[in-house]
């Protein structure tokens, strides 16, 4: 029993606080301070403003809530539990059970709980994006807001406003310190995203202690400079001021809004206030008892949800969401009758399905010894697909002319503040925020791509990694894939980036060997529903193979395939390559074949796709008994030993590159036919010596 009557709002707020305290204490791990301090803020937002149907957490026009300071995860889990948000499985089917049960909260941060240490998309329904690495959540929210405006421009028709959702992101000092938040805020301000609201918890505490040691930005002035509307709430417990600030956001139609909320870590606890001690560690049993006494709570009660808490949220948050959703569904049924084509597009987009005929205009490239650059072929294919897939949108980090990712057909247009329905995004020189925004677009079911030079994948990598964790089909087009960058030198010549991308679990990396492999790469990419992809393309022209002489490019779908073989005989040597080096292996193959060597060329554009094939297929491409093997790739040799074996040879980069014309670099680093043939003969010699020694 509560020791004293409580205001209904405060009753819910203190329930959120005590659930956070108890969960962190039970786990002996986590952050109770921020959930306790921000409980009034999130309660106010959800109860009075957020448009979200707890029975259908994937309703397309729901408001999005992003907890960017993901260490405060118990704040979100408490809300999901108390509001009765239902679970949806990976097939978008309702499961008829709570997304977060009380038992999940009791097993916070434990194996198989729906309440992991940081919120995880796909694991817990109602979590809009995986957060934890600070800054990623707010940056992702920018993509969600862009997607909302784009969907409104594409789908809304007079009398049928299907999309008008808002995006709210709660963030903290750590988010503001991370550079990605500055990139993202700058982009959001430039795009004038009036459907975006960041709520900044200005608590002046980080893990090391008071933020004065490391952070003295005038955040309000900074965001005004970005073009944001900025308002302030002096006390996180002042529900009236919070409501006023959120109404200001809703009435602001020409820019995003930042609400700066002053709070105190572990607010309400009588002894650890303002010390930071409650930020990254449990309060301790004695401190919890004292705090619960301060709240008028039973001191020894664990995970208590008093009568009236769920009912109050049901009658506010829940009722509003269900009514809005039902009105939307009624509107959508009429929309389907009057705009059947658009309704079909909306359905397919929501279920990550492709429209009929999406691939009807894919080009076929004729054999050409001079060929074309991978980026040029990709640009042609991308435009052919985008004409038939209206929700394929994206852009570059200020490099579209170089990455060939601009959509040039009539009606594509530029996605700008004054033209939110454009198809060409301009991310500016913001690779980190670009990749996170692409995640936000994809989470909103828009098929999104971002592009840049492969060397700058390092800047985008944190968001790419999160897309793999979330299993969302983002597309990243990276060009200038090797020392082929030439005179730009080692700062711009990627060496270790391919190995780094291949190391990310769940990410598909594809490096096509000619223009027709580029076509097949896009064919694979567009069918992916739960895997992000990096498409790695050459800057320089590479030969287009004669597919009447060599195997069909459709073999790319298996990740690796036999491009050229020993006239039906068992090979004694295998040459493996990806990208521009495949043509080098083909030339070496022709020379070796002329000298009577039974050689095989394996084009290996995607290790990940190859590893998904059956063992029998993999053995047919790379017979275990054929140990004389040479891999060729203008990148780090790291990882190739998996395919060439410990005794095989790898022609690759073991240092950084250099500034010089491409042909000079190829000669310097051994990417010549002569060097590949020499490495092949050395392998054959080693094999013959081994046979003779038996």
SESE-191521 format. One record per residue (C-alpha): x, y, z. Coordinates in steps of 0.001 Angstrom, whole numbers, plus 500000, padded with zeros to 6 digits. Layout:
XYZ/...
***
This chain:
500000500000500000/501160503527499260/501858505500502414/500129508615501078/497655509491498305/499272510647495099/498257512826492211/497368510476489296/500147511863487115/502730511556489884/501560508016490595/502480506972487043/505731508929487112/506873507314490349/505900503891489011/508236504474486066/510972505571488457/510634502649490853/510479500080488044/513775501503486762/515360501381490218/514223497826490870/515223496514487435/518711497990487585/519190496741491126/518042493218490211/520415493170487262/523177494774489322/523868496630486107/522542499627484237/521638503282484571/518768504235486941/519451507971487127/518305509165483722/515068507107483693/514218508528487107/514978512100486062/513184511911482724/510127509952483868/507966513130483976/509145514206480517/508401510925478785/505153510446480686/503954513885479581/504951513250475968/503300509831475759/500196510591477787/499304513935476186/500917514085472737/502281510863471228/500006509363468564/500628505632468906/498252502678469010/499518500154471580/497584497397469796/499424498025466514/502946499386467050/503697499337463302/500756501514462210/502382503523459370/501246506962460578/502227506545464226/504438509156465811/507969507886466308/509673507935469705/513439507471469751/515398507107472979/518786508255471730/520383508063475179/519790504328475077/521462503688478422/518175504973479873/516454501965478324/514364501212481410/512499504441480723/511277503027477416/510670499502478717/508559500864481580/506421502855479145/505997499920476760/504880497717479631/502603500178481394/500874501293478179/500275497686477089/502076497852473743/501537494559471916/504174492384470256/504497492003466490/506695489313464933/509116489576462011/506289488749459596/504331491771460873/501826489475462607/500328490454465953/501145487889468604/498432488744471110/500838489336473968/502633492247475557/505801493466473940/507340493914477403/506004491784480237/506724492450483872/508890489332483884/511003490880481123/511561493927483325/512413491669486261/515041490085484003/516401493365482674/519754492881480910/519477489096481215/519577486482478468/516382486219476375/514685489154478095/512913491649475816/514651494281477941/518323494213476910/520817496777478151/520082499121475261/516882499173473146/517008496845470155/514807497195467104/513185493925466011/513764492315469413/511240494493471255/508099495806469537/507699499534470117/511426500158469854/511743502228466684/515502501937466283/518451500331468030/520241502902470157/523192502883472498/526112504442470617/525414508057471492/524295510348468710/523027507546466492/519440507796467710/519027511500467044/520724511155463660/518438508265462745/515434510346463757/516344512836461018/515913510081458422/512552509171459956/511392512777459709/512558513068456093/510718509820455339/507532511177456926/507573514257454749/508429512234451638/505570509800452262/503174512711452767/504269514220449448/503937510915447589/500817509387449133/498655512220450477/495848513432448266/493121516038448842/490867514709451575/493276511871452336/496074512867454694/497618509452455247/500943510725456561/501468513547459031/503415511866461827/505914513559464107/509255512247465310/510393512762468905/513910511947470069/515075512146473686/518797512758474020/521400513774476565/524737515487476988/526588512546475460/524500512759472296/525264516459472037/528997515872472439/529149513298469648/529944514876466294/527219512973464477/524531514955466324/525948518178464913/525961516761461390/522405515526461787/521100518715463377/522647520783460600/520976518597457965/517618518722459781/517750522485460068/518620522852456401/515728520578455457/513441522574457797/511996519398459298/509110520834461286/507941517305462146/511091516681464198/511489517405467930/514570516635469999/514156516750473775/517564517409475320/518047516236478900/520418518906480181/521462517140483368/525151518113483268/526320514631484233/528309512052482276/530122508876483298/533247510703484462/531281513222486458/530138516782485915/530100517823482269/531879521078483134/535084519087482861/534604518508479134/531565520330477747/530731524023477823/528830524511474552/526039527037474362/523706524410472951/520760526740472484/522784529185470399/524323526341468427/520911524999467437/519558528447466641/522513528672464270/521439525375462701/518034526920461987/516096525221464791/513402526606467035/514730526359470607/512681526448473801/513526525607477391/511895523916480368/513662524822483607/512476521810485614/511862518315484242/509094517878486836/507038520821485605/504361519099483530/502648522369482596/505837523813481143/506551520543479344/503096520622477762/503616524226476738/506946523416475090/505483520457473204/502592522606472002/505140525115470709/506704522290468704/503349521279467284/502594524849466219/506007525385464601/505694524734460871/508958525953459387/511786524321461337/512659521503463753/512387522103467490/514844521535470321/513385521455473828/516109521862476435/514952520306479706/516934520911482884/516926517840485095/518840516290487949/520165512737487789/518205510448490134/515827513272490917/513808512500494022/516454510376495689/517357512244498873/521096511536499028/522556510899495605/521154513927493811/523589515775491567/526504513477492381/526329511376489232/526582508252491350/523239506944490154/524026507470486482/525936504334485656/525404502005488586/522587500615490749/521426502755493655/521854500018496255/519163498515498459/519393501107501230/519264504023498804/516251502473497081/514392502142500385/515092505785501237/513995506920497790/510794504894497904/510034506373501329/510516509814499798/508003508885497079/505494507513499613/506117504042498213/506238500747500143/509938500499500927/510254496750500403/507913496404497410/509607495240494224/508330496010490708/505130497472492093/502528498780489639/499797500345491791/496129500209490867/495136502987488509/498473503333486694/497707501181483677/494157502527483590/495293506134483457/497634505443480542/494948503373478832/492446506222479066/494921508824477799/497703507487475591/495899504286474645/492478505738473853/493901508575471743/496095506214469740/493343503702469058/490880506400467974/493394508038465649/494414504693464199/490823503633463609/490069506931461876/493156506400459729/492052502884458760/488613504167457765/490242506881455685/492587504344454124/489711502113453007/488193505021451068/491658505888449772/492054502373448379/488885502791446354/489881506134444884/493656505674444628/494147501948444155/497592502240442596/498990504346445411/497368502081448003/499096499124446383/502415500960446558/501856501742450244/501094498104451021/504142496850449137/506384499443450712/505233498576454233/505922494879453623/509194495478451780/507807494029448557/508773495081445022/506276496318442439/505545494172439417/507993494860436605/510559496581438801/513390494953436785/511948495187433285/514331497922432143/517593496487433450/520311496924430819/522547494245429315/526041495404428448/527800494107425309/531281492641425479/533887495368425383/537604495024426104/537714498673427183/534478498310429152/533221500889431599/533697501846435212/531650499994437786/530228503303438983/529024504192435468/527296500847435008/525719501180438444/524365504623437631/522570503246434577/521136500312436518/520082502451439484/518151504806437231/516483501893435430/515276500454438742/514263503760440325/511972504586437400/509906501525438332/510319501701442120/508954505057443294/510007504664446917/513681504127446074/515328507380447121/518781508430448242/521829510475447538/525450511089448366/527722512807450802/528283515619448286/529662513140445743/526764512168443475/528572513308440286/531442510972441225/529427508045442582/526937508258439674/524005507952442051/521968510877440813/518524509902439537/518250511705436204/514911510627434742/512022513071434413/510237513674437681/513019512432439968/513725515872441357/515749517006444343/514562516371447891/514734519842449406/512956521772452147/510601523178449530/510284519904447629/510007517065450176/508848514605447511/512085514677445506/514047511496444964/517612512894445110/518875513534448640/521721515960449241/523374514901452482/526313517282452203/529736516293453489/528192514348456355/528899510650455805/528298509736459445/524872511403459586/524063510242456056/524366506573456984/522252507079460116/519627509007458150/519525506163455620/518778503874458575/515918506164459579/514526506191456049/514719502400455886/513074501977459291/510218504036457849/510010501491454998/511396503824452323/514010501968450236/516988504198450806/520571504451449620/523544506603450469/526804506836448583/530385508011448840/533964506943448289/534930503599449815/537592505250451973/534848507227453729/532958504092454683/535006504471457854/532949507559458682/529701505715457934/530662502435459591/528921502889462993/525530503360461326/526206500566458823/526974498277461746/523689499223463413/521786498503460191/523225494986460304/522213494561463951/518703495789463092/518509493641459933/517208496452457726/517914496564453967/519879499771453672/521977500285450547/525405501904450571/527088502535447230/530835503018447570/532979503918444580/536675504680444094/537267501243445518/541049500789445324/544413502279444463/542623503002441183/542004506409442776/545551507059441583/546924510528442101/544749511237445147/547176509073447056/547081506963450218/544623509170452125/541968508370449512/543017504858448489/541081502238450498/543169499311451704/541606497783454808/538020498916454183/536870495801452302/538113493542455091/536496495821457646/533095495703455938/533318491946455426/533888491603459167/530437492994460025/528033490093460685/524892490258458557/526225492841456113/526446491784452458/529373493313450599/529408493006446798/532304494037444544/531276493277440942/533839492325438289/532245493941435229/529195495884434081/526947492827433838/527919491729437331/526819495203438428/523387494486436921/523169491195438792/524378492832441984/521474495276441889/519113492398441132/520270490716444359/520230493943446365/516661494841445551/515363491471446730/516972491752450162/514486492415452950/516508492002456126/520139492507455135/521987495752454518/524414495835451605/527516497719450553/528041497836446798/531699498502446031/532496499874442585/535478500938440522/536272504459439445/538233503292436406/536921501450433355/537133497651433512/536517495213430629/533021493859430023/533397490117429531/532133488235426518/529519486070428183/529334483750425169/532914482782425983/532745483041429764/530029482091432253/526870484156432709/527009487049435165/523951485620436969/526427483500438913/526967486580441069/523849485661443036/525806482747444524/528552485098445684/531247483285443686/531099481304440472/533320479691437847/533885482362435219/536411480473433100/537478476844433345/539875474220432033/537774473013429066/535842470519431168/538959469041432762/539756469072436430/541689472285437210/545148472205438730/545128475902439591/542441478355440736/542648482123440315/540221484067442533/539382487756442397/536740490393442934/536053493646441146/538519495109438686/541042492354439347/538801489688437799/539855490872434334/543487490573435436/542884486938436350/541139486304433043/544178487617431143/546459485451433267/544133482505432659/544428482918428888/548230482941429055/548398479954431357/545876478018429269/547951478706426147/550907477145427992/548884474006428813/547983474834432412/544555473625433518/543414476836435199/540119478071436573/538996481650437217/536548482213440041/534861485590440193/534159486195443862/532157489415444243/530571488566447597/532035486389450320/528801486632452314/526581485377449494/529057482581448806/529016481469452432/525214481217452268/525454478522449570/525460474796450231/528709473033450994/528380471036447778/528133474214445698/531098475795447448/533158472651446922/532199472592443256/533561476107442821/536606475622445052/537401471866445079/539248471134448335/541768468932446536/542917471826444327/545310473601446660/547242475662444118/545372478945444472/546031482644443933/543746485480445022/544051488914443455/542491492028444978/543668495638445218/543055495683448953/544360494143452135/544947490410451785/543445489910455246/540856487121455124/541758485633451747/543531482742453481/540019481359454062/539809480676450335/543403480220449171/544475478174452186/547583478557454273/549784477580451349/548019479674448713/549176483056447458/547457486416447740/548338489263445446/547138492301447338/548089495338449370/550319494943452373/551026498667452758/549142501867452113/549085503155448543/550901506045446887/550165509074444750/550758508290441075/548864507444437881/547033504129438076/549264502184435678/552348503105437658/550654502040440885/549571498717439406/553148498022438351/554584499118441700/552229496944443758/552216493900441492/548800494126439843/550023493046436431/549346489978434329/553007489032434566/552995489094438357/549779487056438592/551185484464436166/554396484354438188/552432483777441413/550394481048439675/553501479239438433/555008479418441904/551875477727443240/552092474999440614/555754474504441423/555008474177445112/552301471598444337/554647469585442125/557300469608444817/554756468347447338/553697465518445000/557316464551444345/558049464459448065/555381461814448741/
***
